[in-house]
Amino acid sequence: SLAPRGNGAELAASADLKGGKLEDLTHSVSGTALVKGPFDLAFNVQGEGLSPPGVVAGLSGQGTLSLGAGILQSLSSAPLRGVATLAGKKTIKVDKDEIEAEAKDVREKITKGIYRYAPAKLAFEVKNGTLRLAPTALLSTGAETKINGYVELASLKLDSEWAMSLTGPGSKDVPPLGLLFTGTLNKAGEIAPAIDTAASSRAAVRVRPT
C-alpha cells in the first residue's frame, strides 16, 4: 500500500513467494543466471519519504530467503584441495615458489567451476533502506561457505564477505579462504571477488623435523 503522508508518501509492502527460480531472478537483475535452484521469499517492509528514492532509503522490516538445493556458478572449492595437500606434507619443507604457485592457482581457479549447496535459510533485516543478511552458511560436499553482507536498496550497492572452508578429514590444517564481493547488483555479472590467499599460503608451510 502507498499513501500520502505529510509532503511525501508512506509505503507498506509484504510478499510471500513460493517456488521461485533463482536463475530467472538473477538473470532479470544482472542479465546472467548466477545461481540455479528453487527459492521461497517472504518479507514485510515499511517506510516513508518525500520522493520514491527517499521512500526506499527509509524502508525497514525483515524477511527470509529459503533456498532449495542449488548451484552457484563461477565458484569452486576444488582449489582448496591443493592447499590441503601441501598443508598435509608434514615431513617436508614447502619452498616459497611452490607456495606462491599454489596461491596463484587458487586465485585463478576459485571462480571457475560450480559450487553445489544444500537447502538453507537466509534471514535478513531491512533498516534505513539497507538490507543486511544474517550470517549464513552454504553447505556443500566437503566444504562450507559462510556469508554475510548488505545491500543498499536505493543504489543496489552490494558489499559481501564470504569465507570458504573445507570440511571432513584433512581440513583442520587449511584456514578459510576469504572472498570479498563489492559492486552493484544490476551489474552483478561484472563483479569480480577480491581473494585473500595469505592465510592459505601460510598453512602450506611446514618445517622438516630434526
C-alpha positions in Angstrom: 0.0 0.0 0.0 1.1 3.5 -0.8 -0.5 6.5 0.9 0.2 10.2 1.3 2.0 11.3 4.5 2.7 15.0 5.0 4.6 16.2 2.0 5.6 12.7 1.0 4.4 9.2 1.0 4.3 6.1 3.2 4.8 2.6 1.8 4.0 -0.8 3.3 4.8 -3.9 1.4 4.8 -7.6 2.0 5.4 -10.7 -0.1 5.1 -14.4 0.2 6.6 -16.0 -2.9 6.7 -19.8 -3.3 8.6 -21.9 -5.9 10.7 -19.1 -7.5 13.7 -19.9 -9.7 17.0 -18.2 -8.8 18.2 -18.5 -12.4 15.3 -16.3 -13.5 15.7 -13.8 -10.7 19.4 -13.4 -11.1 19.1 -13.1 -14.9 16.4 -10.4 -14.6 18.6 -8.4 -12.3 22.1 -8.8 -13.8 21.5 -10.3 -17.2 23.3 -13.5 -16.2 22.0 -16.7 -14.4 24.5 -16.5 -11.5 22.6 -19.1 -9.3 20.4 -22.1 -10.2 17.8 -23.6 -7.9 14.4 -23.1 -6.3 13.7 -20.5 -3.6 10.9 -19.1 -1.4 10.8 -15.5 -0.3 8.8 -13.8 2.5 9.2 -10.2 3.7 7.5 -7.3 5.3 8.8 -3.7 4.9 7.6 -0.2 5.5 8.9 3.3 5.1 8.2 6.9 4.3 9.9 9.7 2.4 9.5 12.8 0.2 10.3 11.0 -3.0 10.4 7.4 -4.4 14.2 7.2 -3.7 13.6 8.7 -0.2 10.9 6.1 0.5 13.3 3.2 -0.5 16.1 4.8 1.6 13.7 4.8 4.6 12.5 1.2 4.4 12.7 -1.1 7.4 11.5 -4.6 8.1 12.6 -8.2 7.9 12.3 -11.3 5.8 13.6 -14.8 4.9 15.0 -16.3 1.7 14.7 -20.1 1.8 16.8 -21.9 -0.7 16.4 -25.4 -2.0 19.4 -27.4 -3.2 21.1 -25.4 -5.9 24.2 -24.4 -7.8 26.4 -21.3 -7.6 28.0 -20.5 -10.9 31.7 -19.4 -11.1 32.7 -20.6 -7.6 34.5 -23.8 -6.7 36.0 -25.3 -3.5 38.3 -27.6 -5.6 41.4 -25.3 -5.5 41.5 -25.5 -1.7 42.1 -29.3 -2.0 45.6 -28.4 -3.4 46.3 -26.3 -0.3 45.2 -29.2 1.9 47.6 -31.4 0.0 50.5 -29.0 0.7 49.5 -28.5 4.3 49.5 -32.3 4.8 53.1 -32.6 3.8 54.2 -32.5 7.4 57.6 -34.2 6.8 59.0 -31.8 4.2 59.6 -28.1 3.8 57.5 -26.5 1.0 59.5 -23.8 -0.7 58.4 -20.3 -1.5 57.9 -20.8 -5.2 55.6 -23.8 -4.6 53.6 -21.8 -2.1 53.3 -18.8 -4.5 52.3 -21.1 -7.3 49.6 -22.7 -5.2 48.3 -19.3 -4.2 48.1 -18.2 -7.8 46.3 -21.4 -8.7 43.7 -20.8 -6.0 43.1 -17.2 -7.2 42.7 -18.3 -10.8 40.5 -21.3 -10.3 38.3 -20.4 -7.3 35.9 -18.6 -9.6 35.8 -21.4 -12.2 33.5 -24.4 -11.9 30.4 -24.7 -9.7 29.5 -24.9 -6.1 26.6 -27.2 -5.2 24.9 -26.2 -1.9 22.3 -27.9 0.3 19.0 -26.3 1.3 19.5 -23.2 3.5 17.5 -20.4 5.1 18.9 -16.8 4.9 17.3 -14.4 7.3 17.7 -10.7 6.6 16.8 -7.3 8.2 16.0 -4.1 6.4 16.9 -0.9 8.3 17.0 2.6 6.9 17.0 1.3 3.3 19.8 -1.2 3.8 19.2 -5.0 3.6 21.6 -6.8 6.0 22.0 -10.5 5.8 22.3 -12.5 9.0 25.5 -14.7 9.0 24.6 -17.8 7.0 26.5 -20.9 5.8 26.0 -22.7 2.5 27.0 -26.3 2.9 28.5 -28.4 0.1 30.1 -31.8 -0.1 33.4 -31.4 1.7 33.1 -27.6 2.1 31.1 -24.9 3.6 30.9 -21.2 2.8 29.9 -18.6 5.4 28.3 -15.4 4.1 27.4 -12.1 5.5 26.9 -8.7 3.8 24.4 -6.0 2.9 22.7 -4.3 0.0 21.8 -0.6 -0.1 18.4 -0.9 -1.8 18.2 2.6 -3.4 21.5 2.1 -5.2 21.6 -1.7 -5.3 25.2 -1.5 -3.9 26.4 -4.8 -2.6 29.1 -5.4 0.0 29.5 -9.1 1.0 32.2 -11.2 2.7 32.5 -14.9 2.1 34.7 -17.4 3.9 35.1 -20.8 2.3 36.3 -23.7 4.3 37.0 -27.4 3.7 35.2 -29.9 5.9 36.0 -33.5 6.7 39.4 -35.3 7.0 42.5 -33.2 6.5 40.5 -29.9 6.6 41.7 -28.7 10.0 45.1 -27.6 8.6 43.5 -25.3 6.0 42.1 -21.9 7.2 39.1 -20.3 5.5 39.6 -18.6 2.2 38.2 -15.1 2.2 36.4 -13.6 -0.8 35.0 -10.0 -0.9 32.3 -9.1 -3.4 31.5 -5.4 -3.9 29.6 -3.8 -6.8 26.0 -3.1 -7.9 23.5 -5.8 -8.3 22.3 -4.5 -11.7 25.8 -5.3 -12.9 26.3 -8.4 -10.8 27.8 -10.3 -13.7 30.7 -7.9 -13.7 31.6 -8.3 -10.0 35.0 -10.0 -9.6 35.8 -11.0 -6.0 38.9 -9.9 -4.1 40.5 -13.1 -2.9 42.7 -13.4 0.2 45.1 -16.3 -0.1 47.6 -15.2 2.6 46.2 -17.5 5.3 46.0 -20.5 3.0 49.6 -19.9 1.9 50.8 -19.8 5.5 49.0 -23.0 6.1 51.1 -24.7 3.5 54.4 -24.0 5.2 55.9 -26.9 7.2 59.4 -27.4 8.5 61.3 -30.6 8.2 61.6 -32.3 11.6 65.1 -32.6 13.1 
